[in-house]
Amino acid sequence: MPRSKSGTSKYTSKQERKADHIEKGYEKKGVSKKEAESRAWATVNKQDGGGKNPGGSGRKKSS
């Protein structure tokens, strides 16, 4: 049975707002919608270290 995607996200609402803001900035500069979205999420991932649920191998341990 497939999982329901309603209400679940790998990102916090703050990360989603940040990506939206970055995306709009790229669109103002003339970047296409698809490319702007891609760049925005890449930026959020680089700044915040990915999604909200750390785990799995290779993740930094919190100190």
CYANA upper distance limits for C-alpha pairs under 8 A (distance plus 0.5 A):
  5 LYS  CA      9 SER  CA      8.40
 10 LYS  CA     51 GLY  CA      5.57
 10 LYS  CA     52 LYS  CA      6.49
 10 LYS  CA     53 ASN  CA      7.59
 11 TYR  CA     15 GLN  CA      6.50
 11 TYR  CA     16 GLU  CA      7.04
 11 TYR  CA     50 GLY  CA      8.35
 11 TYR  CA     51 GLY  CA      5.30
 11 TYR  CA     52 LYS  CA      5.89
 12 THR  CA     16 GLU  CA      6.87
 12 THR  CA     51 GLY  CA      7.92
 12 THR  CA     52 LYS  CA      6.67
 13 SER  CA     17 ARG  CA      6.67
 14 LYS  CA     18 LYS  CA      6.64
 15 GLN  CA     19 ALA  CA      6.67
 15 GLN  CA     44 VAL  CA      7.20
 16 GLU  CA     20 ASP  CA      6.70
 17 ARG  CA     21 HIS  CA      6.70
 18 LYS  CA     22 ILE  CA      6.73
 18 LYS  CA     44 VAL  CA      7.66
 19 ALA  CA     23 GLU  CA      6.48
 19 ALA  CA     37 GLU  CA      8.12
 19 ALA  CA     40 ALA  CA      5.53
 19 ALA  CA     41 TRP  CA      6.25
 19 ALA  CA     43 THR  CA      8.23
 19 ALA  CA     44 VAL  CA      6.69
 20 ASP  CA     24 LYS  CA      6.77
 20 ASP  CA     37 GLU  CA      8.35
 20 ASP  CA     40 ALA  CA      7.80
 21 HIS  CA     25 GLY  CA      6.95
 22 ILE  CA     26 TYR  CA      6.96
 22 ILE  CA     36 ALA  CA      8.49
 22 ILE  CA     40 ALA  CA      5.87
 23 GLU  CA     27 GLU  CA      6.77
 23 GLU  CA     33 LYS  CA      8.36
 23 GLU  CA     36 ALA  CA      5.54
 23 GLU  CA     37 GLU  CA      5.89
 23 GLU  CA     39 ARG  CA      7.88
 23 GLU  CA     40 ALA  CA      5.69
 24 LYS  CA     28 LYS  CA      6.73
 24 LYS  CA     36 ALA  CA      8.10
 25 GLY  CA     29 LYS  CA      7.11
 26 TYR  CA     30 GLY  CA      7.16
 26 TYR  CA     31 VAL  CA      6.10
 26 TYR  CA     36 ALA  CA      5.93
 27 GLU  CA     31 VAL  CA      5.46
 27 GLU  CA     32 SER  CA      6.85
 27 GLU  CA     33 LYS  CA      6.94
 27 GLU  CA     36 ALA  CA      6.67
 31 VAL  CA     35 GLU  CA      6.95
 31 VAL  CA     36 ALA  CA      6.35
 32 SER  CA     36 ALA  CA      6.42
 33 LYS  CA     37 GLU  CA      6.68
 34 LYS  CA     38 SER  CA      6.80
 35 GLU  CA     39 ARG  CA      6.63
 36 ALA  CA     40 ALA  CA      6.52
 37 GLU  CA     41 TRP  CA      6.80
 38 SER  CA     42 ALA  CA      6.73
 39 ARG  CA     43 THR  CA      6.63
 40 ALA  CA     44 VAL  CA      6.80
 41 TRP  CA     45 ASN  CA      6.54
 42 ALA  CA     46 LYS  CA      6.63
 43 THR  CA     47 GLN  CA      6.63
 44 VAL  CA     48 ASP  CA      6.37
 44 VAL  CA     49 GLY  CA      8.25
 44 VAL  CA     50 GLY  CA      7.72
 45 ASN  CA     49 GLY  CA      5.61
 45 ASN  CA     50 GLY  CA      4.74
 45 ASN  CA     51 GLY  CA      7.71
 46 LYS  CA     50 GLY  CA      7.43
 54 PRO  CA     59 ARG  CA      7.41
 55 GLY  CA     59 ARG  CA      6.79
